[in-house]
Amino acid sequence: MTDQSAVELAWVPQTCTLPTAEQPLRLAEFDALFRAAVRGGERLAARHLRMTLAGGSDLAGAVEGLADRETRCCSFFSFTVSSPETGVVQLDIEVPAAHVEVLDALQARAVALRSQP
């Protein structure tokens, strides 16, 4: 693993059951989603992040699939996916107090990747 990969995976919680070899692939899935679709986000509470995403008609299904896979390995996440209007997906992510730092890192990553050209 390169130094950059180690830094990128530093926010992955110890409780994650995804095999270590698969973690960079999952991170890449989130990165691709953040770069392509995240349009905004707001912290509704310390343990609750709401992201707004925009894309094609398949976006909601893609987000639901990723959220489902992530919940299987990190069961502390609670994801709610809704589509308030055509082409817009709202992703609510909630965590217990013990995992607020994971939510902080996820939000920081989304913001950083959204600002990249």
Secondary structure by P-SEA (a helix, b strand, c coil): ccaaaaaaaccccccccccccaaaaaaaaaaaaaaccccccccccccbbbbbbbbccaaaaaaaaaaaaaaaccccbbbbbbbccccbbbbbbbbccccaaaaaaaaaaaaaaaacc
